Amino acid sequence: MARPAVPLSPCVCNTLRMATRVVTQLYDDALRPSGLRVTQFSMLAAIARLGLANLRQLEEALAIDQTTLTRSLALLERDGLAERVDGPDRRVKAMRLTARGRAALAAARPLWSRAQEQVLRELGTKGWADTRRRLTHLLEVGVRTRGSRRERARRPRRARRPG
């Protein structure tokens, strides 16, 4: 007997978070033999893709806030998977994978691929293409909104004139 569908919230944010939690658990279960969680895998893959990545590049690549990124990178450093090094501009620190990080990523990739294939089978090629297009739009709106909020926060405030 099929399980009844989970009732979705009318709130876009809540529904996306529910789906994200379930999909994250699926990937975490698949990656368990590697010792990595999908969040760690994603960060290691981003660092590997960039080669040498400063915090700003990682924030943008992962669409993650600085506090969460800093905390997560500290855990990768603690576990010997990534290390902080001088970047091309010595004033800016960058992250790179250690040999242990490269090995962990290599071990996790086939496990990630299996989870990815499972999710794509469920969604179908056309379903995923449509979902990806819509999520890309939401992500762009969010990044644009976050960027304008940051810009407003940096502007000096004008003093109010007494009325």
VMD Tcl script that builds the backbone (N, CA, C; Angstrom):
set m [mol new atoms 489]
animate dup $m
set s [atomselect $m all]
$s set {name element resname resid chain x y z} {
  {N N MET 1 A 0.837 -1.170 0.000}
  {CA C MET 1 A 0.000 0.000 0.000}
  {C C MET 1 A 0.887 1.240 0.000}
  {N N ALA 2 A 0.563 2.202 -0.854}
  {CA C ALA 2 A 1.345 3.437 -0.957}
  {C C ALA 2 A 1.063 4.331 0.234}
  {N N ARG 3 A 2.093 5.005 0.672}
  {CA C ARG 3 A 1.933 5.956 1.771}
  {C C ARG 3 A 1.186 7.178 1.276}
  {N N PRO 4 A 0.369 7.770 2.133}
  {CA C PRO 4 A -0.331 8.985 1.710}
  {C C PRO 4 A 0.675 10.117 1.492}
  {N N ALA 5 A 0.351 11.010 0.585}
  {CA C ALA 5 A 1.224 12.151 0.306}
  {C C ALA 5 A 1.321 13.041 1.537}
  {N N VAL 6 A 2.487 13.602 1.738}
  {CA C VAL 6 A 2.697 14.537 2.837}
  {C C VAL 6 A 1.997 15.838 2.459}
  {N N PRO 7 A 1.158 16.368 3.346}
  {CA C PRO 7 A 0.489 17.629 3.001}
  {C C PRO 7 A 1.512 18.764 2.944}
  {N N LEU 8 A 1.464 19.513 1.864}
  {CA C LEU 8 A 2.410 20.604 1.691}
  {C C LEU 8 A 1.850 21.887 2.273}
  {N N SER 9 A 2.736 22.676 2.791}
  {CA C SER 9 A 2.377 23.982 3.325}
  {C C SER 9 A 2.120 24.939 2.158}
  {N N PRO 10 A 1.241 25.904 2.325}
  {CA C PRO 10 A 1.084 26.921 1.288}
  {C C PRO 10 A 2.298 27.871 1.240}
  {N N CYS 11 A 3.135 27.808 2.274}
  {CA C CYS 11 A 4.329 28.658 2.349}
  {C C CYS 11 A 5.440 28.062 1.482}
  {N N VAL 12 A 5.910 28.825 0.502}
  {CA C VAL 12 A 6.967 28.363 -0.400}
  {C C VAL 12 A 8.209 27.970 0.396}
  {N N CYS 13 A 8.613 28.821 1.321}
  {CA C CYS 13 A 9.819 28.564 2.108}
  {C C CYS 13 A 9.702 27.257 2.880}
  {N N ASN 14 A 8.588 27.060 3.577}
  {CA C ASN 14 A 8.404 25.847 4.365}
  {C C ASN 14 A 8.406 24.602 3.476}
  {N N THR 15 A 7.732 24.667 2.346}
  {CA C THR 15 A 7.679 23.520 1.441}
  {C C THR 15 A 9.068 23.190 0.894}
  {N N LEU 16 A 9.823 24.220 0.491}
  {CA C LEU 16 A 11.181 23.989 -0.005}
  {C C LEU 16 A 12.068 23.400 1.084}
  {N N ARG 17 A 11.925 23.892 2.314}
  {CA C ARG 17 A 12.734 23.367 3.425}
  {C C ARG 17 A 12.384 21.911 3.720}
  {N N MET 18 A 11.082 21.577 3.657}
  {CA C MET 18 A 10.673 20.183 3.869}
  {C C MET 18 A 11.319 19.278 2.819}
  {N N ALA 19 A 11.217 19.683 1.565}
  {CA C ALA 19 A 11.794 18.889 0.477}
  {C C ALA 19 A 13.313 18.790 0.634}
  {N N THR 20 A 13.930 19.887 1.003}
  {CA C THR 20 A 15.380 19.902 1.175}
  {C C THR 20 A 15.825 18.950 2.283}
  {N N ARG 21 A 15.094 18.951 3.384}
  {CA C ARG 21 A 15.459 18.040 4.492}
  {C C ARG 21 A 15.391 16.580 4.048}
  {N N VAL 22 A 14.339 16.221 3.333}
  {CA C VAL 22 A 14.170 14.836 2.893}
  {C C VAL 22 A 15.254 14.444 1.885}
  {N N VAL 23 A 15.510 15.325 0.927}
  {CA C VAL 23 A 16.530 15.025 -0.088}
  {C C VAL 23 A 17.918 15.005 0.546}
  {N N THR 24 A 18.179 15.913 1.469}
  {CA C THR 24 A 19.464 15.923 2.175}
  {C C THR 24 A 19.679 14.598 2.905}
  {N N GLN 25 A 18.639 14.100 3.554}
  {CA C GLN 25 A 18.751 12.825 4.267}
  {C C GLN 25 A 19.057 11.680 3.308}
  {N N LEU 26 A 18.435 11.711 2.135}
  {CA C LEU 26 A 18.696 10.677 1.128}
  {C C LEU 26 A 20.181 10.688 0.726}
  {N N TYR 27 A 20.712 11.876 0.448}
  {CA C TYR 27 A 22.132 11.979 0.069}
  {C C TYR 27 A 23.036 11.616 1.251}
  {N N ASP 28 A 22.687 12.070 2.454}
  {CA C ASP 28 A 23.490 11.721 3.636}
  {C C ASP 28 A 23.540 10.210 3.833}
  {N N ASP 29 A 22.398 9.544 3.659}
  {CA C ASP 29 A 22.365 8.080 3.783}
  {C C ASP 29 A 23.269 7.430 2.744}
  {N N ALA 30 A 23.214 7.928 1.511}
  {CA C ALA 30 A 24.043 7.360 0.442}
  {C C ALA 30 A 25.529 7.596 0.702}
  {N N LEU 31 A 25.866 8.763 1.253}
  {CA C LEU 31 A 27.270 9.117 1.484}
  {C C LEU 31 A 27.850 8.537 2.778}
  {N N ARG 32 A 27.000 7.988 3.634}
  {CA C ARG 32 A 27.444 7.514 4.947}
  {C C ARG 32 A 28.714 6.649 4.886}
  {N N PRO 33 A 28.845 5.696 3.958}
  {CA C PRO 33 A 30.080 4.888 3.928}
  {C C PRO 33 A 31.359 5.715 3.728}
  {N N SER 34 A 31.233 6.900 3.142}
  {CA C SER 34 A 32.425 7.735 2.917}
  {C C SER 34 A 32.807 8.528 4.162}
  {N N GLY 35 A 31.889 8.627 5.118}
  {CA C GLY 35 A 32.136 9.428 6.311}
  {C C GLY 35 A 31.799 10.901 6.124}
  {N N LEU 36 A 31.308 11.266 4.935}
  {CA C LEU 36 A 30.942 12.658 4.675}
  {C C LEU 36 A 29.433 12.828 4.679}
  {N N ARG 37 A 29.010 14.023 5.006}
  {CA C ARG 37 A 27.610 14.418 4.832}
  {C C ARG 37 A 27.547 15.203 3.526}
  {N N VAL 38 A 26.364 15.359 2.974}
  {CA C VAL 38 A 26.248 16.036 1.682}
  {C C VAL 38 A 26.717 17.488 1.770}
  {N N THR 39 A 26.544 18.145 2.905}
  {CA C THR 39 A 27.022 19.518 3.044}
  {C C THR 39 A 28.547 19.570 2.939}
  {N N GLN 40 A 29.224 18.611 3.578}
  {CA C GLN 40 A 30.685 18.551 3.489}
  {C C GLN 40 A 31.116 18.217 2.060}
  {N N PHE 41 A 30.417 17.268 1.454}
  {CA C PHE 41 A 30.721 16.879 0.076}
  {C C PHE 41 A 30.616 18.095 -0.838}
  {N N SER 42 A 29.550 18.872 -0.703}
  {CA C SER 42 A 29.339 20.046 -1.550}
  {C C SER 42 A 30.447 21.068 -1.378}
  {N N MET 43 A 30.874 21.280 -0.141}
  {CA C MET 43 A 31.950 22.243 0.110}
  {C C MET 43 A 33.278 21.749 -0.463}
  {N N LEU 44 A 33.571 20.472 -0.252}
  {CA C LEU 44 A 34.811 19.917 -0.799}
  {C C LEU 44 A 34.800 19.976 -2.321}
  {N N ALA 45 A 33.657 19.667 -2.931}
  {CA C ALA 45 A 33.547 19.704 -4.392}
  {C C ALA 45 A 33.729 21.133 -4.912}
  {N N ALA 46 A 33.179 22.117 -4.202}
  {CA C ALA 46 A 33.334 23.520 -4.617}
  {C C ALA 46 A 34.796 23.947 -4.518}
  {N N ILE 47 A 35.455 23.588 -3.439}
  {CA C ILE 47 A 36.871 23.928 -3.287}
  {C C ILE 47 A 37.686 23.242 -4.380}
  {N N ALA 48 A 37.395 21.971 -4.646}
  {CA C ALA 48 A 38.117 21.235 -5.686}
  {C C ALA 48 A 37.907 21.891 -7.049}
  {N N ARG 49 A 36.676 22.304 -7.333}
  {CA C ARG 49 A 36.350 22.928 -8.617}
  {C C ARG 49 A 37.104 24.246 -8.787}
  {N N LEU 50 A 37.206 25.020 -7.697}
  {CA C LEU 50 A 37.874 26.319 -7.755}
  {C C LEU 50 A 39.396 26.199 -7.619}
  {N N GLY 51 A 39.868 25.087 -7.073}
  {CA C GLY 51 A 41.303 24.881 -6.875}
  {C C GLY 51 A 41.798 25.550 -5.614}
  {N N LEU 52 A 41.735 26.846 -5.596}
  {CA C LEU 52 A 42.091 27.659 -4.439}
  {C C LEU 52 A 40.939 28.639 -4.298}
  {N N ALA 53 A 40.227 28.591 -3.198}
  {CA C ALA 53 A 38.999 29.370 -3.079}
  {C C ALA 53 A 39.018 30.262 -1.856}
  {N N ASN 54 A 38.788 31.562 -2.067}
  {CA C ASN 54 A 38.664 32.439 -0.908}
  {C C ASN 54 A 37.222 32.399 -0.406}
  {N N LEU 55 A 36.992 32.983 0.749}
  {CA C LEU 55 A 35.672 32.899 1.367}
  {C C LEU 55 A 34.585 33.508 0.492}
  {N N ARG 56 A 34.858 34.628 -0.140}
  {CA C ARG 56 A 33.857 35.280 -0.992}
  {C C ARG 56 A 33.473 34.360 -2.162}
  {N N GLN 57 A 34.445 33.714 -2.775}
  {CA C GLN 57 A 34.156 32.799 -3.884}
  {C C GLN 57 A 33.292 31.632 -3.407}
  {N N LEU 58 A 33.598 31.115 -2.224}
  {CA C LEU 58 A 32.818 30.000 -1.692}
  {C C LEU 58 A 31.410 30.435 -1.302}
  {N N GLU 59 A 31.277 31.625 -0.731}
  {CA C GLU 59 A 29.942 32.148 -0.405}
  {C C GLU 59 A 29.082 32.181 -1.665}
  {N N GLU 60 A 29.661 32.684 -2.755}
  {CA C GLU 60 A 28.922 32.803 -4.009}
  {C C GLU 60 A 28.652 31.436 -4.635}
  {N N ALA 61 A 29.652 30.574 -4.639}
  {CA C ALA 61 A 29.501 29.261 -5.271}
  {C C ALA 61 A 28.468 28.395 -4.555}
  {N N LEU 62 A 28.370 28.562 -3.240}
  {CA C LEU 62 A 27.468 27.731 -2.439}
  {C C LEU 62 A 26.198 28.462 -2.003}
  {N N ALA 63 A 26.105 29.762 -2.312}
  {CA C ALA 63 A 24.969 30.594 -1.876}
  {C C ALA 63 A 24.730 30.397 -0.378}
  {N N ILE 64 A 25.782 30.627 0.394}
  {CA C ILE 64 A 25.757 30.373 1.827}
  {C C ILE 64 A 26.222 31.626 2.551}
  {N N ASP 65 A 25.707 31.870 3.741}
  {CA C ASP 65 A 26.110 33.058 4.490}
  {C C ASP 65 A 27.488 32.829 5.123}
  {N N GLN 66 A 28.162 33.931 5.406}
  {CA C GLN 66 A 29.541 33.873 5.889}
  {C C GLN 66 A 29.675 33.128 7.212}
  {N N THR 67 A 28.736 33.302 8.125}
  {CA C THR 67 A 28.815 32.640 9.429}
  {C C THR 67 A 28.764 31.131 9.274}
  {N N THR 68 A 27.805 30.638 8.495}
  {CA C THR 68 A 27.677 29.192 8.273}
  {C C THR 68 A 28.897 28.661 7.538}
  {N N LEU 69 A 29.360 29.400 6.539}
  {CA C LEU 69 A 30.532 28.981 5.776}
  {C C LEU 69 A 31.753 28.878 6.678}
  {N N THR 70 A 31.994 29.891 7.490}
  {CA C THR 70 A 33.166 29.898 8.371}
  {C C THR 70 A 33.131 28.724 9.342}
  {N N ARG 71 A 31.956 28.467 9.913}
  {CA C ARG 71 A 31.810 27.350 10.853}
  {C C ARG 71 A 32.062 26.016 10.143}
  {N N SER 72 A 31.512 25.861 8.947}
  {CA C SER 72 A 31.669 24.608 8.205}
  {C C SER 72 A 33.115 24.396 7.758}
  {N N LEU 73 A 33.765 25.462 7.337}
  {CA C LEU 73 A 35.170 25.340 6.924}
  {C C LEU 73 A 36.061 24.981 8.107}
  {N N ALA 74 A 35.741 25.507 9.269}
  {CA C ALA 74 A 36.513 25.172 10.473}
  {C C ALA 74 A 36.428 23.672 10.754}
  {N N LEU 75 A 35.262 23.082 10.524}
  {CA C LEU 75 A 35.104 21.631 10.725}
  {C C LEU 75 A 35.901 20.843 9.686}
  {N N LEU 76 A 35.908 21.313 8.442}
  {CA C LEU 76 A 36.708 20.641 7.405}
  {C C LEU 76 A 38.199 20.728 7.743}
  {N N GLU 77 A 38.622 21.873 8.264}
  {CA C GLU 77 A 40.019 22.037 8.692}
  {C C GLU 77 A 40.331 21.106 9.857}
  {N N ARG 78 A 39.437 21.084 10.842}
  {CA C ARG 78 A 39.631 20.233 12.022}
  {C C ARG 78 A 39.800 18.769 11.627}
  {N N ASP 79 A 39.018 18.344 10.622}
  {CA C ASP 79 A 39.066 16.952 10.181}
  {C C ASP 79 A 40.181 16.681 9.176}
  {N N GLY 80 A 40.984 17.712 8.872}
  {CA C GLY 80 A 42.126 17.533 7.972}
  {C C GLY 80 A 41.731 17.390 6.505}
  {N N LEU 81 A 40.542 17.862 6.124}
  {CA C LEU 81 A 40.065 17.728 4.742}
  {C C LEU 81 A 40.384 18.957 3.891}
  {N N ALA 82 A 40.554 20.093 4.532}
  {CA C ALA 82 A 40.879 21.340 3.843}
  {C C ALA 82 A 41.820 22.134 4.728}
  {N N GLU 83 A 42.538 23.045 4.081}
  {CA C GLU 83 A 43.452 23.891 4.855}
  {C C GLU 83 A 43.417 25.311 4.322}
  {N N ARG 84 A 43.705 26.234 5.229}
  {CA C ARG 84 A 43.738 27.655 4.903}
  {C C ARG 84 A 45.160 27.998 4.465}
  {N N VAL 85 A 45.259 28.678 3.339}
  {CA C VAL 85 A 46.577 29.056 2.798}
  {C C VAL 85 A 46.504 30.500 2.292}
  {N N ASP 86 A 47.679 31.085 2.033}
  {CA C ASP 86 A 47.705 32.404 1.413}
  {C C ASP 86 A 47.197 32.277 -0.006}
  {N N GLY 87 A 46.347 33.204 -0.391}
  {CA C GLY 87 A 45.861 33.242 -1.764}
  {C C GLY 87 A 46.826 34.034 -2.627}
  {N N PRO 88 A 46.477 34.224 -3.901}
  {CA C PRO 88 A 47.334 35.014 -4.794}
  {C C PRO 88 A 47.591 36.414 -4.233}
  {N N ASP 89 A 46.568 36.989 -3.608}
  {CA C ASP 89 A 46.699 38.264 -2.897}
  {C C ASP 89 A 46.909 37.867 -1.433}
  {N N ARG 90 A 48.093 38.014 -0.932}
  {CA C ARG 90 A 48.443 37.505 0.405}
  {C C ARG 90 A 47.571 38.071 1.526}
  {N N ARG 91 A 46.842 39.148 1.247}
  {CA C ARG 91 A 45.970 39.717 2.278}
  {C C ARG 91 A 44.720 38.854 2.464}
  {N N VAL 92 A 44.408 38.033 1.459}
  {CA C VAL 92 A 43.186 37.229 1.491}
  {C C VAL 92 A 43.556 35.757 1.645}
  {N N LYS 93 A 43.008 35.130 2.670}
  {CA C LYS 93 A 43.247 33.701 2.878}
  {C C LYS 93 A 42.351 32.900 1.939}
  {N N ALA 94 A 42.834 31.753 1.546}
  {CA C ALA 94 A 42.067 30.886 0.655}
  {C C ALA 94 A 42.059 29.478 1.241}
  {N N MET 95 A 41.161 28.667 0.730}
  {CA C MET 95 A 41.053 27.271 1.161}
  {C C MET 95 A 41.471 26.369 0.006}
  {N N ARG 96 A 42.082 25.255 0.368}
  {CA C ARG 96 A 42.370 24.221 -0.627}
  {C C ARG 96 A 42.205 22.871 0.050}
  {N N LEU 97 A 42.001 21.858 -0.771}
  {CA C LEU 97 A 41.853 20.512 -0.236}
  {C C LEU 97 A 43.209 19.961 0.165}
  {N N THR 98 A 43.209 19.176 1.211}
  {CA C THR 98 A 44.402 18.429 1.587}
  {C C THR 98 A 44.365 17.103 0.821}
  {N N ALA 99 A 45.414 16.325 0.927}
  {CA C ALA 99 A 45.419 14.995 0.301}
  {C C ALA 99 A 44.277 14.157 0.870}
  {N N ARG 100 A 44.053 14.285 2.162}
  {CA C ARG 100 A 42.951 13.557 2.807}
  {C C ARG 100 A 41.594 14.019 2.268}
  {N N GLY 101 A 41.455 15.324 2.019}
  {CA C GLY 101 A 40.219 15.873 1.460}
  {C C GLY 101 A 39.977 15.382 0.041}
  {N N ARG 102 A 41.032 15.332 -0.759}
  {CA C ARG 102 A 40.899 14.830 -2.139}
  {C C ARG 102 A 40.505 13.356 -2.129}
  {N N ALA 103 A 41.093 12.585 -1.218}
  {CA C ALA 103 A 40.762 11.152 -1.122}
  {C C ALA 103 A 39.316 10.960 -0.667}
  {N N ALA 104 A 38.874 11.755 0.307}
  {CA C ALA 104 A 37.497 11.648 0.801}
  {C C ALA 104 A 36.511 12.005 -0.305}
  {N N LEU 105 A 36.819 13.042 -1.064}
  {CA C LEU 105 A 35.952 13.452 -2.163}
  {C C LEU 105 A 35.899 12.370 -3.239}
  {N N ALA 106 A 37.040 11.794 -3.559}
  {CA C ALA 106 A 37.084 10.727 -4.565}
  {C C ALA 106 A 36.274 9.508 -4.120}
  {N N ALA 107 A 36.356 9.163 -2.842}
  {CA C ALA 107 A 35.597 8.021 -2.320}
  {C C ALA 107 A 34.093 8.311 -2.313}
  {N N ALA 108 A 33.727 9.572 -2.085}
  {CA C ALA 108 A 32.316 9.940 -1.977}
  {C C ALA 108 A 31.639 10.144 -3.324}
  {N N ARG 109 A 32.386 10.475 -4.353}
  {CA C ARG 109 A 31.770 10.798 -5.660}
  {C C ARG 109 A 30.874 9.689 -6.207}
  {N N PRO 110 A 31.316 8.430 -6.219}
  {CA C PRO 110 A 30.421 7.391 -6.748}
  {C C PRO 110 A 29.158 7.208 -5.901}
  {N N LEU 111 A 29.278 7.409 -4.593}
  {CA C LEU 111 A 28.118 7.311 -3.707}
  {C C LEU 111 A 27.140 8.454 -3.992}
  {N N TRP 112 A 27.690 9.641 -4.190}
  {CA C TRP 112 A 26.876 10.800 -4.547}
  {C C TRP 112 A 26.169 10.553 -5.892}
  {N N SER 113 A 26.905 9.991 -6.839}
  {CA C SER 113 A 26.327 9.722 -8.163}
  {C C SER 113 A 25.122 8.793 -8.065}
  {N N ARG 114 A 25.213 7.795 -7.203}
  {CA C ARG 114 A 24.080 6.874 -7.039}
  {C C ARG 114 A 22.862 7.599 -6.466}
  {N N ALA 115 A 23.092 8.451 -5.473}
  {CA C ALA 115 A 21.986 9.225 -4.896}
  {C C ALA 115 A 21.404 10.162 -5.953}
  {N N GLN 116 A 22.265 10.789 -6.716}
  {CA C GLN 116 A 21.835 11.704 -7.770}
  {C C GLN 116 A 20.967 10.958 -8.800}
  {N N GLU 117 A 21.423 9.788 -9.211}
  {CA C GLU 117 A 20.658 8.988 -10.182}
  {C C GLU 117 A 19.300 8.593 -9.620}
  {N N GLN 118 A 19.256 8.244 -8.348}
  {CA C GLN 118 A 17.988 7.860 -7.721}
  {C C GLN 118 A 16.994 9.020 -7.744}
  {N N VAL 119 A 17.452 10.206 -7.371}
  {CA C VAL 119 A 16.571 11.370 -7.353}
  {C C VAL 119 A 16.134 11.724 -8.776}
  {N N LEU 120 A 17.060 11.677 -9.720}
  {CA C LEU 120 A 16.719 12.002 -11.101}
  {C C LEU 120 A 15.737 10.996 -11.697}
  {N N ARG 121 A 15.846 9.728 -11.314}
  {CA C ARG 121 A 14.872 8.716 -11.777}
  {C C ARG 121 A 13.480 9.083 -11.286}
  {N N GLU 122 A 13.393 9.524 -10.035}
  {CA C GLU 122 A 12.096 9.896 -9.459}
  {C C GLU 122 A 11.506 11.128 -10.149}
  {N N LEU 123 A 12.351 12.104 -10.433}
  {CA C LEU 123 A 11.876 13.351 -11.030}
  {C C LEU 123 A 11.675 13.238 -12.539}
  {N N GLY 124 A 12.499 12.421 -13.186}
  {CA C GLY 124 A 12.481 12.360 -14.642}
  {C C GLY 124 A 13.313 13.502 -15.216}
  {N N THR 125 A 13.823 13.296 -16.414}
  {CA C THR 125 A 14.699 14.288 -17.046}
  {C C THR 125 A 13.987 15.618 -17.244}
  {N N LYS 126 A 12.774 15.570 -17.786}
  {CA C LYS 126 A 12.024 16.803 -18.031}
  {C C LYS 126 A 11.609 17.461 -16.716}
  {N N GLY 127 A 11.203 16.650 -15.748}
  {CA C GLY 127 A 10.805 17.188 -14.447}
  {C C GLY 127 A 11.957 17.911 -13.770}
  {N N TRP 128 A 13.158 17.303 -13.822}
  {CA C TRP 128 A 14.312 17.943 -13.206}
  {C C TRP 128 A 14.691 19.209 -13.961}
  {N N ALA 129 A 14.645 19.177 -15.291}
  {CA C ALA 129 A 14.983 20.379 -16.071}
  {C C ALA 129 A 14.054 21.533 -15.700}
  {N N ASP 130 A 12.767 21.254 -15.569}
  {CA C ASP 130 A 11.805 22.285 -15.194}
  {C C ASP 130 A 12.050 22.762 -13.755}
  {N N THR 131 A 12.252 21.826 -12.846}
  {CA C THR 131 A 12.510 22.173 -11.443}
  {C C THR 131 A 13.784 23.004 -11.331}
  {N N ARG 132 A 14.811 22.593 -12.034}
  {CA C ARG 132 A 16.086 23.304 -11.984}
  {C C ARG 132 A 15.938 24.736 -12.509}
  {N N ARG 133 A 15.200 24.886 -13.603}
  {CA C ARG 133 A 14.972 26.216 -14.167}
  {C C ARG 133 A 14.258 27.109 -13.148}
  {N N ARG 134 A 13.241 26.567 -12.499}
  {CA C ARG 134 A 12.481 27.350 -11.519}
  {C C ARG 134 A 13.318 27.674 -10.272}
  {N N LEU 135 A 14.089 26.699 -9.813}
  {CA C LEU 135 A 14.939 26.934 -8.648}
  {C C LEU 135 A 16.046 27.933 -8.966}
  {N N THR 136 A 16.576 27.871 -10.177}
  {CA C THR 136 A 17.594 28.841 -10.591}
  {C C THR 136 A 17.033 30.252 -10.521}
  {N N HIS 137 A 15.802 30.411 -10.982}
  {CA C HIS 137 A 15.154 31.723 -10.916}
  {C C HIS 137 A 15.025 32.186 -9.453}
  {N N LEU 138 A 14.543 31.304 -8.583}
  {CA C LEU 138 A 14.417 31.657 -7.162}
  {C C LEU 138 A 15.772 32.015 -6.551}
  {N N LEU 139 A 16.787 31.248 -6.899}
  {CA C LEU 139 A 18.129 31.503 -6.385}
  {C C LEU 139 A 18.631 32.865 -6.848}
  {N N GLU 140 A 18.424 33.184 -8.127}
  {CA C GLU 140 A 18.855 34.480 -8.642}
  {C C GLU 140 A 18.134 35.621 -7.935}
  {N N VAL 141 A 16.841 35.462 -7.699}
  {CA C VAL 141 A 16.082 36.489 -6.976}
  {C C VAL 141 A 16.644 36.646 -5.569}
  {N N GLY 142 A 16.892 35.524 -4.895}
  {CA C GLY 142 A 17.430 35.574 -3.535}
  {C C GLY 142 A 18.797 36.216 -3.471}
  {N N VAL 143 A 19.673 35.875 -4.397}
  {CA C VAL 143 A 21.025 36.448 -4.411}
  {C C VAL 143 A 20.946 37.943 -4.694}
  {N N ARG 144 A 20.101 38.312 -5.641}
  {CA C ARG 144 A 19.930 39.731 -5.980}
  {C C ARG 144 A 19.389 40.504 -4.774}
  {N N THR 145 A 18.403 39.951 -4.100}
  {CA C THR 145 A 17.810 40.595 -2.931}
  {C C THR 145 A 18.826 40.714 -1.809}
  {N N ARG 146 A 19.568 39.641 -1.580}
  {CA C ARG 146 A 20.584 39.661 -0.525}
  {C C ARG 146 A 21.659 40.693 -0.843}
  {N N GLY 147 A 22.053 40.767 -2.112}
  {CA C GLY 147 A 23.058 41.743 -2.532}
  {C C GLY 147 A 22.598 43.171 -2.326}
  {N N SER 148 A 21.327 43.456 -2.638}
  {CA C SER 148 A 20.827 44.825 -2.447}
  {C C SER 148 A 20.705 45.153 -0.959}
  {N N ARG 149 A 20.369 44.162 -0.126}
  {CA C ARG 149 A 20.328 44.398 1.332}
  {C C ARG 149 A 21.722 44.717 1.849}
  {N N ARG 150 A 22.717 43.991 1.363}
  {CA C ARG 150 A 24.100 44.257 1.803}
  {C C ARG 150 A 24.537 45.649 1.386}
  {N N GLU 151 A 24.174 46.020 0.156}
  {CA C GLU 151 A 24.542 47.335 -0.354}
  {C C GLU 151 A 23.913 48.443 0.494}
  {N N ARG 152 A 22.642 48.286 0.837}
  {CA C ARG 152 A 21.973 49.283 1.680}
  {C C ARG 152 A 22.629 49.357 3.051}
  {N N ALA 153 A 23.046 48.217 3.586}
  {CA C ALA 153 A 23.669 48.189 4.918}
  {C C ALA 153 A 25.016 48.901 4.916}
  {N N ARG 154 A 25.699 48.913 3.771}
  {CA C ARG 154 A 27.019 49.554 3.686}
  {C C ARG 154 A 26.924 51.066 3.532}
  {N N ARG 155 A 25.810 51.557 3.005}
  {CA C ARG 155 A 25.667 52.999 2.777}
  {C C ARG 155 A 25.586 53.745 4.102}
  {N N PRO 156 A 26.277 54.888 4.170}
  {CA C PRO 156 A 26.143 55.693 5.393}
  {C C PRO 156 A 24.737 56.265 5.471}
  {N N ARG 157 A 24.207 56.297 6.665}
  {CA C ARG 157 A 22.864 56.826 6.854}
  {C C ARG 157 A 22.929 58.345 6.983}
  {N N ARG 158 A 21.954 58.976 6.355}
  {CA C ARG 158 A 21.868 60.433 6.472}
  {C C ARG 158 A 21.220 60.806 7.792}
  {N N ALA 159 A 21.754 61.805 8.387}
  {CA C ALA 159 A 21.168 62.293 9.634}
  {C C ALA 159 A 19.841 62.981 9.312}
  {N N ARG 160 A 18.860 62.741 10.124}
  {CA C ARG 160 A 17.562 63.409 9.928}
  {C C ARG 160 A 17.670 64.848 10.411}
  {N N ARG 161 A 17.050 65.694 9.643}
  {CA C ARG 161 A 17.003 67.098 10.044}
  {C C ARG 161 A 15.825 67.299 10.983}
  {N N PRO 162 A 16.051 68.050 12.011}
  {CA C PRO 162 A 14.929 68.325 12.913}
  {C C PRO 162 A 13.803 69.021 12.142}
  {N N GLY 163 A 12.579 68.598 12.370}
  {CA C GLY 163 A 11.423 69.031 11.624}
  {C C GLY 163 A 10.896 70.318 12.007}
}
mol reanalyze $m
mol bondsrecalc $m
mol representation Tube
mol addrep $m
